[in-house]
């Protein structure tokens, strides 16, 4: 379990409005340790026949993937941790 600091941010899976359609991680578009700009696409999810990209919540660095590719995910689940630029 990580401790959130003023510079840390978490990417949480929002409710995608897909009902009971299973959602899974398709591919990470950003590697751990890689720099990101707020709004960069960082993860692709697959929901039935649709794909959804989620964006970096801050400019900084992606510190940790909290789920693996092909892993099922649910709304409210932590997907990644970021460290914002100072």
Secondary structure as the mmCIF struct_conf table of DSSP 4:
data_model
#
loop_
_struct_conf.conf_type_id
_struct_conf.id
_struct_conf.beg_label_comp_id
_struct_conf.beg_label_asym_id
_struct_conf.beg_label_seq_id
_struct_conf.end_label_comp_id
_struct_conf.end_label_asym_id
_struct_conf.end_label_seq_id
HELX_LH_PP_P HELX_LH_PP_P1 UNK A 2 UNK A 4
TURN_TY1_P TURN_TY1_P1 UNK A 6 UNK A 7
STRN STRN1 UNK A 8 UNK A 12
HELX_LH_PP_P HELX_LH_PP_P2 UNK A 13 UNK A 15
BEND BEND1 UNK A 17 UNK A 17
TURN_TY1_P TURN_TY1_P2 UNK A 19 UNK A 20
STRN STRN2 UNK A 23 UNK A 28
BEND BEND2 UNK A 29 UNK A 30
TURN_TY1_P TURN_TY1_P3 UNK A 32 UNK A 33
STRN STRN3 UNK A 35 UNK A 36
TURN_TY1_P TURN_TY1_P4 UNK A 38 UNK A 39
STRN STRN4 UNK A 41 UNK A 47
TURN_TY1_P TURN_TY1_P5 UNK A 48 UNK A 49
STRN STRN5 UNK A 50 UNK A 55
BEND BEND3 UNK A 57 UNK A 59
STRN STRN6 UNK A 60 UNK A 65
BEND BEND4 UNK A 67 UNK A 67
TURN_TY1_P TURN_TY1_P6 UNK A 69 UNK A 70
STRN STRN7 UNK A 72 UNK A 73
TURN_TY1_P TURN_TY1_P7 UNK A 75 UNK A 76
STRN STRN8 UNK A 78 UNK A 84
#
